[in-house]
Amino acid sequence: MERRRTSSAVVRRLTGLLAAGLLVAAVTGLIKLGESHVPTLSLLVLYLLAVLPIAIFWGTPLAVVTAVLSVWAYAYFFISPVHSLLLADAQDAIGLGVFLVTAVVVGELAARLRRAALEAQRLSNEQSALRRVATQVAQGVAPSALFTAVTEEVGRLCDADLARMERYEPDGTVTGVAAWSRVPAHLAVGERFDLDGLSIAREVRRSAGPIRLDSFAGASGAIAQEAQALGIRSSIGCPITVGGRLWGVVAASKTSDRPFPAATEAQIAGFTELVATAIENAEARAELMASRARVVVTADRTRRQIERNLHDGAQQRLVSLALRLQTAQTKVPPELSELNAELDQVHGGLTDALDELRETARGIHPAILAEGGLSPALKSLGRRSAIPIRLTLRAEPRLSERLEASAYYFVSEALTNAAKHSHASLVAVTTDITGDALRVEVRDNGQGGAAFSRGTGLLGLRDRVEALGGRLNLDSPRGEGTTLTAEFPLTGS
């Protein structure tokens, strides 16, 4: 690798010398054309046209060489005696010396301006790339999309030919989670690799810090063999640390001999911090979703348990008491008509209490939901609704118990909200399975103007839907009714 770098540097210097010679020759020809019209010494400044491009593109050392070559060409071709390096006039020597110093200073300034412009452009590109990634992090895009975006940004910013992000697995392997390539190449994504040979992933795991590899020649291992097949000459990688643990690595690679600049590790580090933030956010969201789901499931189980306790306990006891009262009433002598009438009233009150208890139990968790499924339960709910309901139920197959319960309580709570706030005369309830989701829509013709910020009822609905990984959409223009649309994923419910 060092030999290739030396060879590349030699070629660059030779190219610069050739360019310097051609530029000096071109300026010399230009001065030759104008020497009959303008004092020759005044045209000496034109050699700056040769010095400046060399300083900008090849740096100060070659600019100095170009300035010296310019002085030599001017002395040889234009100062008497012509075609001689001897200077007969001290004024000419002073003029050439002043030009040489001026040319060197101007060349150095030009080289510095060039370096400053390149650094400013590099910083601007880096900040722009970081802003794009930070925007995606703030928007909470899917981790897979963020990994791909970061890998591409790293590859382009580092002027790499290939880039890849890998995640460390508990079993000691790594999995490619994103890849980018400027050249035709196939980088495996989703495939696991053993860390049994030379690789950026292995070295980063060992050091927990940035790593550079100058060559994969003769190295063994699946990753090293892939690098050799892709023609990778050098690679650089930085760790991704999440919550104090080593999560993965971002690597950039070149197929050319030109090495990565010294500041490349710092550039990549900015992206790894954003990736770590995004992963922490995603894990926190996943934990929150799981926590919300557990709360919803626990609440539904509690409702079922209360309904069973009411059915098997209080309801059965009231039924038993009603039967005993009815039996006792048959034994009352006919002449005790007032007592018989009083017992009739008690029996009627007991029957009413039993009916109310049954209605309450159905509201807590209807037995028909577990026995018949979502559609029969919604039909039963519609018959008890305070607002007329039009049902369109297309979700025929039985769904998971958790999903059916969430969809039922979503409709039940939406109907309760409509009855309290909408002033509607009709509610339409539609269920359907579209793709891999259960879609439930509750639409009323009320006054509209509902918003999530105006009460806890809608927020509770949204929490219930999102607890299953679903989405809730609210459309409630003022004066045009309210439509609530929930989509529950069929998978994972």
Secondary structure, 3 states (H helix, E strand, C coil): CHHHHHHHHHHHHHHHHHHHHHHHHHHHHHHHHHCCCCCHHHHHHHHHHHHHHHHHHHCHHHHHHHHHHHHHHHHHHHCCCCCCCCCCCHHHHHHHHHHHHHHHHHHHHHHHHHHHHHHHHHHHHHHHHHHHHHHHHHHCCCHHHHHHHHHHHHHHHCCCCEEEEEEECCCCEEEEEEEEECCCCCCCCCCEEECCCCCHHHHHHHHCCCEEECCCCCCCCHHHHHHHHHCCCEEEEEEEEECCEEEEEEEEEECCCCCCCCCHHHHHHHHHHHHHHHHHHHHHHHHHHHHHHHHHHHHHHHHHHHHHHHHHHHHHHHHHHHHHHHHHHHCCCCCCHHHHHHHHHHHHHHHHHHHHHHHHHHHHCCHHHHHHCHHHHHHHHHHHCCCCEEEEECCCCCCCHHHHHHHHHHHHHHHHHHHHHHCCCCEEEEEEEECCEEEEEEEECCCCCCCHHHCHHHHHHHHHHHHCCCEEEEECCCCCCEEEEEEEECCCC
